[in-house]
């Protein structure tokens, strides 16, 4: 049947509006991962409850999002990627309204978990659907648009949360940060019929033991890290990450022996894909962790309001948007993989400029020199992401798409979590400006990891 094909010779005629639906759906989900960073204090002030619940406003979303992404990708292989995409958007919209109407912190946390699970159905379908609708050079262009959208969504989350909370539209305060999903989802669902249904050519069975082991292992690693002070973890929480790594080792053994593994073994037969996982983890640890440190320093150290803290990330967003468009439309096509190290070099220059900005700032005052540094960071991230995702996804074969998409997005969320935990801990356990500089230096080390691993991305040599 034509619906089972994953490669098309003639480009699908509705491909561009369908791409808009995919990118809007992905942006909506990734934006929600960071939208509460600035709004969390207002949420807590309104709903009350223990202070410890504040960290769960974000964690309750990112944790199920991360641990269910691989399963979500596999469900698209089995039941159809358009079908899973539409189901996920529908559930996500209902959960967003429930979050906006939540009368207590506990219910908000529960609805956020439903949002995260729905997001895990949406995001992994993007790659397979793009490959089903585009052909030739247009495929690389469409795939190259994923990275910029992901980066912009992550950075714009705090901006959107700050602006909407400060605007207090119709007395909605922080609730508008969730209601904004409704019109976006309406556009996505209106365009969804233009998506070309697609699934794996040979339907795989869902590996339930592998799913449980992957979810449990990732959850044990991630759970104690989000919102934690890594230097003062209680003994129980310190034991959880090693236990999670042990479970993940069991998962790896189970995958090797399984007749129907959750992850396609062929993904790891080449050096390029494992290297892409390392790069994605390190890169998103830098971008997500650093954006949180910037927001925290502005609110806690410079004593700015929620709106000023959110808007301060606009130079980053603008730089990322402009560089992403340039890289995706021209540079990657002309210079190929060379764009990746150039982007990381500009990102590194931005981090060093941020170190200088924090060194020159007076305690308790707004670090004005930070704004051009953030713009430079955005330009570097914008140059890097289209090249990275184009090269990482280009070698995929039809039966690998679901596993690869879920796994790439899962390590992105894991990287974001680790970055928030690591860079956040460096900042919160230090003294304002000195701690912000230390967080930037830590980020430069992570950029070095990404740079080293990026030399293997897109290669097809055996591991």
DRENZATI-169368 format. One record per residue: residue in one letter; x, y, z of N, C-alpha, C, O, CB in turn. Coordinates in pm, whole numbers, plus 50000, padded with zeros to 5 digits. Glycine has a CB too. Layout:
AXYZXYZXYZXYZXYZ ...
END
This chain:
X500854988050000500005000050000500885012550000501995012450054499045000150123 X500395023049939501195035249932501395041550068502385048650089500535045249839 X500475039050162500625045050294501825039550368502335045950460499385043050377 X502285027650330503385021450402504735025550346505765021450400503255006550397 X504765033450241506045037150182506695048150263506015057250312505865041650036 X507985047550278508715057750351509595066050260510185075850305509545051550460 X509695062450131510475070350037509565073949920508835065249870511745062549989 X509585086149876508765090249763509675096149656510655102949687507685100549806 X509345093249532510135098549422509685112749389510505121649371510015089549297 X508365114749383507805127849355507425134449487506725128349567506585126849261 X507855146749512507515153349638506005154549655505275157149559508155167049645 X505555152649773504135153549808503665168049791504355177149836503885148649954 X502525170249727502155183849688501765192749806501845204949796501025183349590 X501335186849917500965194850035502115195750136501895198450254499725188850102 X503345193350088504455191650182504755204250263505115203150381505685187450108 X504635216050206505045228050280504065231850390504505234350502505205239650184 X502745232350363501845234750477501895223450580501725225850699500415236350427 X502145211150533502285200050628503525201950716503495198950835502385186650553 X504615207150656505815209950735505535220550841506035219650953506965214550643 X504745230550807504375240750905503665234251024503945237751139503465251550840 X502745225050997502045218051105503015210451195502905210851317501005208451047 X503965203451132504935195651210505805204651297506005201851415505815187351116 X506305215451239507205224251314506465231751424507015233751533507885234151219 X505225235951398504435242551502504155232851617504235236451734503115247951444 X503815220351582503565210451686504795207851770504715206751893503075197551624 X505935206751705507185204351777507565216351862507965214751977508325201151678 X507425228451807507765240451883506875241952005507345245652113507655252751795 X505585239051990504655240152101505055231052217504985234952334503245236752054 X505485219052184505865209552287507185213252354507295212452477505975195752228 X508175217352275509475220752332509425233952409510145235652506510535221552223 X508555243252365508385255752437507845253152577508245259752673507445265152359 X506925243652589506335240752719507325234752817507075234652938505175231352702 X508455229652766509465224252856510135235252938510635232553048510515216652777 X510155247752886510845258552956509955270352991510415279953053511995263452873 X508675269852952507805281452968507585285253114507275296753145506475278852902 X507735275553206507455278553346508705283253422508625286053542506885266253414 X509865284253355511085288453425510895302053491511295303853606512265288953329 X510305311553420510105324953473508795325953550508705333453647510135335153360 X507785318353507506455319453567506315311553697505355313753771505415314653469 X507255302453728507115293653844506885301153975506015296954052508345285153857 X507605312154006507325319254131505885324354139505275323854246508275330854146 X505345329254028503955334154028502975322654047501955324154114503655341653896 X503275311153988502415299354005502375295254151501305292554205502905287553917 X503535294754214503605290754354502895300654444502205296854539505055289154398 X503055313554414502395323754496500885322654486500175325554582502855337754453 X500385318554370498935317554350498365304654407497335304854474498615318454202 X499015293454380498455280454417498905275654555498265266754612498835270254315 X499985281254608500475277054738501115263354734501525258654628499355277154839 X501185256854850501815243754859503265244954900503795255954909501705236454728 X503925233654926505325233754967506215240054859505935238854740505805219554997 X507275246854902508215252854807508845242154718509185244854603509305260854881 X509005230154772509635219354695508835215754569509385209854476509785206954783 X507545219454566506735216254449507095224854327506765221254214505275217854481 X507765236354351508065245454242508875238454133508595240254014508835257654294 X509875230454173510705223854074509905213753990510285210553878511865216854142 X508795208854046508015198953974507125204953866506615197653781507175191254070 X506925218153867506135224253761506785221753624506095220053524505975239453786 X508095221553621508815218353497509135203553487509015197553380510085226353488 X509555197553599509985183553600508865174153560509105164453487510495179753738 X507645176753606506525167953576506265167053426505685157353379505265172753647 X506705177153352506565176953206507755170053140507565161153056506425191253152 X508965173953176510145168953105510435154353134510985147353049511345177253142 X510075149553254510415135653288509645125653202510285117253138510125133053435 X508295125953196507615116553105507925119352959507935110152877506105117253127 X508175131952925508565135252788509825127752750509895121552644508785150552772 X510835128252837512115121752807512005106652802512515100352710513145125752911 X511325100752901511355086152912510425079252813510595067252787510995082053053 X509455086252757508505079952665508755083152519508015078452432507115084052701 X509775091152488510015095152350510335083352258509825082652146511135105052344 X511145074152304511495062752219510255054252193510035049652081512595054152285 X509445052152297508205044652279507255051952185506595045652102507535042352415 X507185065252198506345072952107506765071451963505925070451873506365087552145 X508075071251938508575069251803508205055451750507855054051633510065071051799 X508305045451835507975031851793506475030451764506095023351671508395021751902 X505635037151843504195036651818503865042751682502945038151614503425044051930 X504615053051642504425058551508504795048551400504115047851298505245071151492 X505865040851422506235030351328505105020251311504845015451201507515023251376 X504435017151422503445006351423502075011151375501495005251284503325000551564 X501565021851436500175025851413500015036851308498905039551265499565030551542 X501105043051267501025053951171501445066951236500945070651343499605055251115 X502365073951171502945085951232501965097651233501935105251330504215089851159 X501185099251128500195110051131499165107451239498765116751310499505111450994 X498725095151253497715091851353498225094951494497495100751574497315077051343 X499465091151524500025093851656500245108851677500045113951788501355086351674 X500645115951572500845130351580499535137351616499505145651707501395135851447 X498465134051547497175140351573496655136751712496145145351784496145136251467 X496795124051751496375119951885497155127651991496565132452088496585104851904 X498455128751973499275135952070498895150552083498795155852194500735134852033 X498675157451968498295171551971496955173352041496775182952117498225177251828 X496015164452016494695165452079494795164052231494235172152304493755154752022 X495495153752277495645151752422496425163252484496095167752594496355138352451 X497445167952415498245179052466497395191552484497555198752583499425181952371 X496495194252390495645206152399494705205252518494545214952593494845207852270 X494075193652535493175191852650493935193252781493445199552875492475177952644 X495135187552788495935188552909496375202952936496485207053051497165179552899 X496635210652829497025224752845495895232852908496135241052997497415230852710 X494675230552862493525237452922493365233353068493055241653153492225234252843 X493565220453096493465215753234494525222353322494245225953436493615200453240 X495745224053269496795230953345496375245353376496555250153488498135230853266 X495815252253276495405266153295494305267553398494205277853465494955272053163 X493465257353412492345257853506492655251153640491795250753728491125251453445 X493865245953655494205238353776494005246653903494525257753913495665233453768 X493245241454000492995248954124494045246654232494035253454335491645245354178 X494955237054210495955234054311497255229954244497275226054127495475222854405 X498355231054320499665227454266499725212654231500335208854131500765231054366 X499105204154314499145189854289498485186154157499025178054082498475182554402 X497315191954130496625189154004497415194653886497475188253781495215194954006 X498005206453902498825211953794499965202553759500235200153641499385225753833 X500615197253860501725187953837501235175453762501905170653671502375183853971 X500055170253801499505158653732499175161453587499465153253500498265153953803 X498575173153560498255176753421499515179253339499535176653219497345189053418 X500555184453404501825186353333502405172953289502995171953182502825193853421 X502235162653373502725149353336501985144153214502585137753127502575139553454 X500655146753206499885142553088500375150152965500505144252857498365145053111 X500665163152980501245170752870502525164352819502715162752698501515185152914 X503415160752911504685154852873504525141752799505225139152701505535152652995 X503585133252845503335120552777502785122952637503155115852543502365111952859 X501905132952622501375136152489502465141452398502505138252279500235146352500 X503365149652453504475154952373505355143652320505895144652210505315164652457 X505485133052398506305121652355505675114252237506355106752168506515112052471 X504385116252214503735110552095503935119451973503945114551860502255108552121 X504095132451994504135142051884505525143151822505695141151701503685155651932 X506495146251904507815150151855508525139351772509135142851671508685153951971 X508465126351810509235116551730508675114051590509345107851508509265103451803 X507475118851561506885116151430507415125451321507265122651202505385117251437 X508035136651362508395147051266509335142051157509115144451039509035158651338 X510395135051197511405130751099510825121250996511035123050876512585124051170 X510085111251042509505101650949508535108050853508515104650734508815090751023 X507705117250902506735123850815507425132950713506985133750598505735132050898 X508495139650754509245147850658509835139150548509755142450430510365155750729 X510425127950587511025119150487509975112950394510295109150282511815108050556 X508725112050441507665106650357507135116750257506525112850158506545101650443 X507345129650282506725140050200507715147750112507295154450018506015149750288 X509005146850141509985154650068510945145449993511125133850030510775163950164 X511535150749889512505143049809513665152049768513515164249762511825136849683 X514805145949741515955153349690516495163449788516495161249909515605160149562 X516945174849734517535185449817516535191349916516925196350021518085196449728 X515255190649882514245196049973514185188250104513805193850207512885195949907 X514545175550101514545167650224515545173350323515225175050441514875152850194 X516745176250276517775181950365517335195550418517575198750534519115183350291 X516695203550334516225216650377515155215450484515175222750583515685224550257 X514225205950465513165203950563513715198450694513325202850802512095194550507 X514625188650684515235183150806516065193750877516125194051000516105171050772 X516715202450800517525212950860516715223150936517265230651017518315219750755 X515405223750912514565233250984514225228451125513775236451208513285235650907 X514435215651154514075210251285514935216351396514405220851498514225194951286 X516245216551375517155221651478516875235951518516765238651638518545220551430 X516765245251424516455259051462515155260451539515065268151634516395267751339 X514135252951497512855253551568513015248651711512465254551804511775245251494 X513765237851729514005232551864514765242651949514405245052065514775219251857 X515805248551892516585258251967515795270652002515855275452116517815262151890 X515025275951905514215287751931513145285052036512905293352123513565292551802 X512515273452028511465270152124512035269452266511415274452360510805256752086 X513205263352280513805262352412514155275952470513935278452589515055253652406 X514705284952387515115298052434513925307352454513915315652546516105304352336 X512915305952368511755314952376510795311352489509935319452525511005314952245 X510915299252545510035295352654510025305352769508955310152807510425281852705 X511185308552826511195318452935510705332152890510065339252968512595319852990 X510985336052765510515348952715508985349252713508365358652763511075351852574 X508395338852654506935338152646506315337552785505335344452813506505326052564 X506895329252872506365328253008506425341453083505475345053153507125317753084 X507545348653067507685361553135506725371953082506095379153159509095366553122 X506595372852949505725382952887504265380452922503555389652961505905383052734 X503815367952909502405364952936502055366453084500975371253118502085351052889 X502975362253171502705363753314502625378453353501755382553429503795356753397 X503545386453300503545400753331502315407753271501755416753334504835407353279 X501905403753152500765410153086499465407953163498585416553162500605404952944 X499335396553230498155393653313496865395753232495945402553278498145402553439 X496805389753113495665391653024494365386753089494255375153128495885384452892 X493395395853099492095392653159492245386453298491435378153340491325383153068 X493275390553369493515385253502494005370953504493925364253607492275386153582 X494535366153390494935352053380496295349253442496585337753476494955347853235 X497145359553456498475357953514499225346553444499325346553321498385355353666 X499755336953520500545325953466499725316353381500285308953300501205318453577 X498405316253399497565306553328497605308753176497395299353099496125307553377 X497865321153133497945324052991499095316552924499045313952804498105338952968 X500135313053001501275305752945500865291952896501525286152809502395304553050 X499775286452950499255273552904498145275352801498035267452707498745265453023 X497325285652818496235287952724496745291752585496035289652486495325298852775 X497975297252575498505300852444498665288652354498735290052232499845308052460 X498705276752413498815264552333497545261852251497605255352147499105252752423 X496405266852298495135263452233495055268752089494785260851999493975268952315 X495295281752064495245286151923496335279851837496105277251719495365301151916 X497515277451893498575270951816498155256751777498325252651663499895270751896 X497605249451874497155235751846496015235751744495915226551663496705228851975 X495145245851748494055246651651494595247751509494065241551417493125258551682 X495655255751491496275256951359496895243651317496745239451202497345268051360 X497585237051410498215224151379497175213851337497365206851237499005218951501 X496075212951411495035203151379494335206551249493885197651177494015202151492 X494225219451218493605223351090494475219250972493955215650867493365238551086 X495795219650989496715215750882497015200850880497515195750780498005223350897 X496705193750988497075179651001496535170750889497235161450850496585174451132 X495325173150836494875164550724495795164850602495735155950518493485168550682 X496635175150591497565175950478498785167150497499555165150403497995190350457 X498975161750617500105152850641499895139750567498775134750558500285150350793 X500955134350516500885121450447501105110250548502155109650612501935120550331 X500125101450561500265090550657501475081950621501785079950503498985081850661 X502145077050723503395069850700503685061050820503425064950934504565079650675 X504215049350794504635040350902505805032050850506155032750733503465031050950 X506395024250938507515015650897507035005550793505905000650803508135008351019 X507865002250692507424992950587507064979250642506174972750589508504991450483 X507734974850747507404962250814507114965550959508004969251035508574951750801 X505854964250997505444968751129506164960951239506044948751247503924967351145 X506924967851323507564961051435506574959451550505594966851560508804968851481 X506834949951636506044948551759506654957551866507854960451864505994933551807 X505824961751958506304970452066507004961952171506444952152220505144978552129 X508204965752205509034958452302508694963452442509314972952490510564960152271 X507704957052508507274961852639508354960452746508534969952823506044954252682 X509084949252756510174948752856511214959652833511674965852929510854935052853 X511584961952707512534972552678511994986252713512724994852764512924972152532 X510704988452686510075001252718510125003952867510475014952910508615001452669 X509784993952947509784995653093511194998153145511405006953228509174983153162 X512174990453096513554992253141514095006053102514775012453182514444981353083 X513805010552979514285023652935513665034753018514355044053059513975025752786 X512345033853041511655044153118512155044253263512405054953319510145041853114 X512295032553323512735031853462514165036853477514455044753568512635017453514 X515055032353389516455036553399516625051453379517335057953457517285029053299 X515985056953275516095071353250515485079253365516045089453407515405075053118 X514335074553414513685081453525514555081853650514615092153718512375074853557 X515225070853681516095070453799517295079853785517745085653883516575056253824 X517805081153662518925090253641518475104853650519145113053712519565087653504 X517335107853588516885121653576516235126953704516465138453742515925122953462 X515445118753770514605123153883515345131253989514905142154024513985111253948 X516485126154041517135133754149517905145954102518375153854185518055124854223 X518065147853971518915158653921518165171553896518735182353911519585154453796 X516895170753857516165182753819515895191253942515285186654039514855179253749 X516345203653936516105212954045516925210154169516635215754275514675212954080 X517935201554160518685197554279519985205354293520525210454195518975182654275 X520465206154416521805211154444522725199054442522735191054536521875218854582 X523495197754335524285185554317525315183554426525765172354448524965185854184 X525685194254495526665192854601526085188154732526815184254823527345205654622 X524745188354743524115184654870522935175254848521895176754911523655197154945 X523105165554760522055155654739521955146654861522985142254913522325147454612 X520745143654909520615133955018521085120254975521105117354855519165133255067 X521455111555071522005098455035521105090454942521605083754850522255090455159 X519785090954964518885083154878518965087954733519025079954640517445084054928 X518965101254715519015106554580520355104054513520425102354391518715121454582 X521435103854593522745100854534522805086554481523545083654388523855103154637 X522005077554541522035063554500521205060954374521395050954306521535054654612 X520275070154343519365067754232520045068054094519795059054014518255077854234 X520905078054063521545077753930522365065253903522245059653794522425089753915 X523205060353998523905047653971522935036153949523175027453865524845044354086 X521845035954026520845025354006520235026453867519995016253801519745026054114 X519985038753823519445040753689520405036153581519995029953483519115055253668 X521685039153599522685034553501522745019353496522945013553389524075040353536 X522575012853611522554998153614521354992853537521474983253461522524993053760 X520204999053557519004994853483519204997053333518814988653252517755002653533 X519825008353295520075010953154521065000853095520964997352978520605025153134 X522024996253177522934985553131522144972753106522394965653008524054983053235 X521204969853194520334958153173519494959853046519254950352972519394956053296 X519064972253023518314975252901519164972452777518674966752680517834989952901 X520434976552781521324974252667521484959252640521444954852526522704980652692 X521644951352748521774936852732520484931052676520514922652586522124930152867 X519344935652730518054930852683517834933852536517284925752463516924936952766 X518284945852492518124949552352518954940652260518514937352149518504964152333 X520144936952304520994928352222520384914452205520574907952102522394927152285 X519644909852306519114896352304517694895652251517204884852217519164890352440 X517014907252245515604907252206515434904552057516214909351974514964920652242 X514404896652024514104894051884513394905851819513374906951696513254881451871 X512824914651899512134926551848512494938551935511654943252012510574924351844 X513714943351925514204953952015513494967251994513014970351885515694955851996 X513454975052102512864988452096513734997552009513205005851935512714994352238 X515054996052019516005003951941516584995351830516974983951853517125009652031 X516645000851710517204993451599518714991651619519435001651629516895000551464 X519204979251623520644977051644521514983551537522654987351563520944962251647 X520974984951416521764990551307522165005151333523135010051276520994989651177 X521415012151420521755026051452523135027051516523835037051502520695032151545 X523515016551587524765016951663525885009451592526985007951647524545011151801 X525605004851470526634997951393527555007851324528615004051275526004988651290 X527155020651320527975031151260528345041251367527605043351463527235038051143 X529505047651350529965057051451529135069851453529055076551556531405060451427 X528525073351342527865086251330526735088351426526625099051485527375088051194 X525855078451444524675080551527525005081351676524515090451742523675069451503 X525815072251732526205074051873526885087451897526685093752001527125062751917 X527705091951801528335105151815527295116151818527425125851893529335107551702 X526255114851735525185124751733524465125351868524065136151911524175121551622 X524305114051933523665113852066524505121652167523965129052249523465099352114 X525825119952161526715127152253526645142252226526555150252318528175122052238 X526685145852097526645159952060525335166252107525335177152165526805161751908 X524225159452082522925164852120522825166652271522305176852318521805155552071 X523325156952347523285158052493524085170052541523595177952622523825145352557 X525315171552492526175182452537525655196052492525645205652569527605180452485 X525215196952365524765209752312523535214952386523485226652425524465208552162 X522535206452405521315211052472521525212752622520765220052686520185201252446 X522535206152678522905209252817523395223552828523065230652923523985199352869 X524175227952729524685241752729523555251752711523415260952791525725243652618 X522745249952607521725260052576520655260952683520285271952723521085256952442 X520135249652730519085250052831519615254152968518995262153038518405236552842 X520775248753005521345252253135521735266853142521505273353243522535243653165 X522335272053035522785285853035521615295653036521675305853105523675288552915 X520555292752961519395301752962518795302653101518345313353142518335297052861 X518775291353174518255291853310519155300053401518655307653485518105277753366 X520475298653387521405306353470521235321353444521245329353537522875302153443 X521085325053317520885339253284519635344753352519675355553411520785341153131 X518545337253343517285341753405517415342553556516955352153618516135332353367 X518045332553617518225332653762519095344353807518765351153904518845319553809 X520205346753736521095357553777520415371153767520605379853852522365357353692 X519615372953663518935385753645517905388053755517745399253803518275386453508 X517195377453793516155379153895516715379154037516275387054121515115368253881 X517675370454063518205369354200519365378954226519495384254337518665355254226 X520205381054124521375389454144521155403954106521435412954185522515384054066 X520645406253984520415419953937519065425553982518795437353963520495420353787 X518225417054042516935421354097516005426953990515275436454017517155431754206 X516025421453870515105425853767513765418753785513685408753856515685423153624 X512735423953721511425417653727511305406253629512225403453552510355427853701 X510145399653632509925388053548509965391753399510465384053318508585381453583 X509435403553364509405407553224510815410453173511175405953064508525419853206 X511605417953249512965421353206513815408753193514615407653100513615431153305 X513645399353285514425386953278514075379053152514965373753085514175378353402 X512785378353119512385371053000512835377852872513325371352780510895369352998 X512675391152865513025398452744514535398952720514975401152607512485412652751 X515325396852825516775397152809517285385952719518405386752667517445396252944 X516475375652700516885364752612516535367452465516845359252379516225351852657 X515905378752437515545381752299516745382752204516655377752092514785394752295 X517885388852244519035388752153519485374652115519875372152001520205396152216 X519425365652211519755351552185518785345952081519205339851983519695343252316 X517475348152102516465342952010516625349051872516525341951771515065345752064 X516875362151864517015368751735518245363751661518175361051541517095384051754 X519365362351730520575357151669520385343051619520845339551510521725357651766 X519705334751699519475320951659518575320151536518835312351445518845313051774 X517515328451534516585328251421517285332351291517135325751189515385337351449 X518035343251296518705348251175519755338451125519815335551006519345361851202 X520585333351216521645324151175521075310851128521615304751036522615321851290 X520005306351190519385293751149518865294751006519045285550926518255289951244 X518205305950977517685307650840518825307850739518745301450634516855320750830 X519885315150770521025316150678521685302550659521995298650546522045326250730 X521905295450769522555282450760521685272250686522165264950600522905277250900 X520395272050722519495262150662519245264650514519105255150437518195262150734 X519185277250473518855280250334520075280650243519945278250123518145293350327 X521265283750297522425285550209523695278450256524315271050180522705300150196 X524075280850381525415276750424525595261750426526625256650380525705282350560 X524615254350479524765239750487524855233750348525635224450325523595233450563 X524055238950256524075233750119525435236250053525905228049975522955240250036 X526065247650086527315251350020528545245650090529485241250024527425266350012 X528525245750225529745241950298529615228750374530605223850428530115252850395 X528425222950381528245209950443528615209650590528255218550667529035199850370 X529355199250629529655197050770530575207750829530685208650952530285183450787 X531225215750747532105226050802531345236650881531935243750963532885232750690 X530035237650858529225247550930529155244151079529055253151162527805248350870 X529205231151113529095227151254530225232851339529935239451439529095211851265 X531495230651306532555236351390532555251651390532915257751490533905231351345 X532165257851278532075272551277531015277251377531235286851451531735277651135 X529895270451380528845274051475529285272451619529005280951703527615265851450 X529975261351648530465259151784531515269451822531605273451938531025245051799 X532335273751725533345283951753532695297251790533145304051882534275285851631 X531625300951718530915313351751530225312151886530215321651964529885316851641 X529655300451913529035298152044530065299552156529785305652259528395284152049 X531245293952134532315295052233532725309652254532965313852367533525286752190 X532805317252145533145331552156532075338852238532405347652317533265337952015 X530805335252218529735341352296529835338152445529575346752529528395336852244 X530225325752476530395322052617531535329952681531405334452795530675307052629 X532635331652609533755339452663533345354052680533765360552775534975338452571 X532535359252587532035372952602531125374152724531135384352792531285377252475 X530345363652751529485363752870530315363752998529975370553095528535351552870 X531415356252998532335356453112532825370753136532845375553250533535346953089 X533235377453028533685391253039532595400653087532865409853164534225396052908 X531355398453041530245407053082529965405753231529725415753299528975403553003 X530005393453282529785391553425530955397053507530765401953618529565376653456 X532175396253452533335401553523533275416853533533725422653631534635397253454 X532715423353430532655438053428531455443553503531435455453536532625442953285 X530445435353531529215440153593529425443153741530225436653808528095429853577 X528695453053791528725456353933527665448054005526585446053950528485471653957 X527945443154125526965435254200525645442854216525625454654250527515431554337 X524555435854190523235441754206522785450354090521695455954094523215449854328 X523605451453984523245459553868523075450653744523615439653735524325470253842 X522295455753651522025448253528523295447253444523915457453417520885454853447 X523695435153401524915433353321524645436553173524405427453094525455419053335 X524675449153138524305453453002525155446852894524645443552787524435468552991 X526435444852922527325438652822526955424152794527495418152701528765439452869 X526045418552874525645404752850524805403352724524815392852660524875399452970 X524085413852686523145412852573523845409552441523395400452372522385425852558 X524945416452402525625412352278526245398452289526355391352190526705422452243 X526655394552410527195381052428526115370652402526375360352340527765379352570 X524885373252450523785363952426523425363452277523085352752225522555368152508 X523515374852209523265374952064524285366151992523935358851900523315389252009 X525545366852034526605358751974526355343852001526555335451912527985362952028 X525925340652122525595326752155524465321852065524505310552016525185325452305 X523465330352044522365326451957522805324051814522365314551750521295337051959 X523695332651763524205330851627524955317551616524765310151519525135342651588 X525785314551714526525301951711525595289851713525785280451636527475301151828 X524585290251801523615279251808522835278151678522535267051633522665281151926 X522505289751619521745289651494522535284151377521965277551290521285303351461 X523815286651373524655280851267524815265851285524845258251188526035287551266 X524925261551410525225247651439524045238351413524215227751351525665246351581 X522835241951459521735232351461521275227451324521025215451311520585238351532 X521135235851221520695230251092521705220251035521315209850982520475241450991 X522995223451048524025214350997524015201251075524135190451016525405220851005 X523885202151206523915190151289522765180751256522985168951230523875193951437 X521535185951257520385177251235520335171951092519895160651069519105184651267 X520765179850997520805175050858521765163150846521415153050785521225186350762 X522955164450902523955153850892523585141650977523805130250936525315159050934 X523015144151096522675133151185521545124651130521515112551152522285138451322 X520605130751059519415123751013519535118450871518775109550831518225132751023 X520465123750794520565120050652520785105150631520165099550540521685127750587 X521645098150708521915083950678520805074350720520925062350695523185079850743 X519745079150785518735070050839518015062450728517705067850622517735077750922 X517775049650756516985041250666515555040050720515335042850838517645027250650 X514595036150637513195036350679512905029550813512175035050895512375030050574 X513475017750835513145010450957513825016351080513535012151192513534995950941 X514745026051061515465032051174514825045051222515195050151328516895034551136 X513875050551146513405064051171512755065551308513075074851382512435068251064 X511825056551343511115057951470512055057551589511975066051678510085047151483 X512935047551592513895046451702514825058551708515075064051815514715033551688 X515345062551592516295073551589515665086651634516255094151712516865075151449 X514455089451585513775101851621513495102251770513745112351836512485103351542 X512965091251824512685090951967513945092352051513945099452151511975078152003 X515015085652008516245085752087516935099252082517435104052184517175074952039 X516985105451963517595118851952516875129052039517505137052107517595123551806 X515555128652037514795137952119514895134552267514885143552352513335137952077 X514995121652299515135117752440516455122852498516475128052609515055102552454 X517555121452422518835126252475518875141452478519605147352558519995120752390 X518085147952391517985162452400517375166452534517895175252603517135168152284 X516285159852571515645162952700516545159152816516615166252916514285155552712 X517245147952803518185143952908519315154052918519715157853029518745129752880 X519835158552803520875168752804520395181652868521115187852946521365171452664 X519165185852833518605197952893518495196453044518805205753119517235200952834 X518055184753088517925182153232519295182753301519435188953407517275168553256 X520285176153242521625176153300522215190153301522885194053397522535166553223 X521965197853193522485211453189521875220353295522585227953361522235217453054 X520565219353313519895227153417520415223253555520665231753640518355225153410 X520585210053577521085205553706522525209953729522855214953837520985190453716 X523395207953630524815210853646525095225853653525685230653750525615204653533 X524665233353551524935247653549524145254853658524625264553717524595253653411 X522915250153684522135256153792522785254153927522785263154010520745250453793 X523335242153949524015239554076525265248154090525545253354198524395224654086 X526025249653981527225258153985526855272454023527555278754102527955257953848 X525755277453967525365291253998524795292454140525185301454214524325296153897 X523895283454178523195284954306524085282354426523775286854536522015275654310 X525165275154407526045272254520527205282154530528085280654615526585258154509 X527215292354441528285302154443527785316054479526685317554533528985302654310 X528595325954449528255339854479527955347254350528875350854276529395346854556 X526715349354323526145356554209527065357554086527155348054009525775370154252 X527755368854066528505371253943529655361253926529905356553815529055385453942 X530345358054035531405347954027530825334553986531405327253906532145346654163 X529655331154042529015318354010528525318153867528585307753801527855315654105 X528035329553816527595330253677528775327953583528645321153481526915343753647 X529935333853617531135331553534531535316853539531915311053437532315340453583 X531455310753656531815296553669530885287853585531325278053525531755292153815 X529595291453580528645283953498529005285153350528895275453275527205288953523 X529435296953308529845298953168531085290653136531175284753028530115313853140 X532035290153228533235281953205532865267153196533425259853114534265284153317 X531915262753279531455248953271530805246153136530995235553078530455245853385 X530055255953087529425254452955530475253252844530265245852748528505266452926 X531595260552857532635259552754533215245452749533565240452642533765269752781 X533315238952865533815225152866532845215952792533275206952720534015220153012 X531555218152810530555210052740530595212552589530385203352511529155212952794 X530875224952549531025227852406532215220052351532165215252238531215243152383 X533285218752430534435210852388534065196352363534535190252267535545211552491 X533205190752450532725176952430531945175952299532145166652220531835172452549 X531045185652277530255185552154531145186752031530925180051930529215196952155 X532145195352039533075197551926533805184551890533895180951773534095208651960 X534305177751991535055165351968534175154751903534585148251806535625160052099 X532955152851957532065142351905531515146051768531175137051690530915139852002 X531405158951736530755163151611531555159051488531005158851378530565178151611 X532835155651504533635151451389533165138051333533485134651219535085150451427 X532415130451413531925117351369530505117851316530065108351251531995107551484 X529755128751341528355129551303528205128451151528905135251076527735142551353 X527295119851108527035118150965527905107950898527715105050780527195131050897 X528895102250971529755092050910529035078650910528135076250991531105090950986 X529415070150820528785056950808529755045650835529415033950816528195055350672 X530975048950880531955038550909531495030051025530795034851114533315044650939 X531875017351026531505008551134532145013151263533255018351266531914994151103 X531375010951374531895014951504532985005551548533555007351656530795015351609 
END
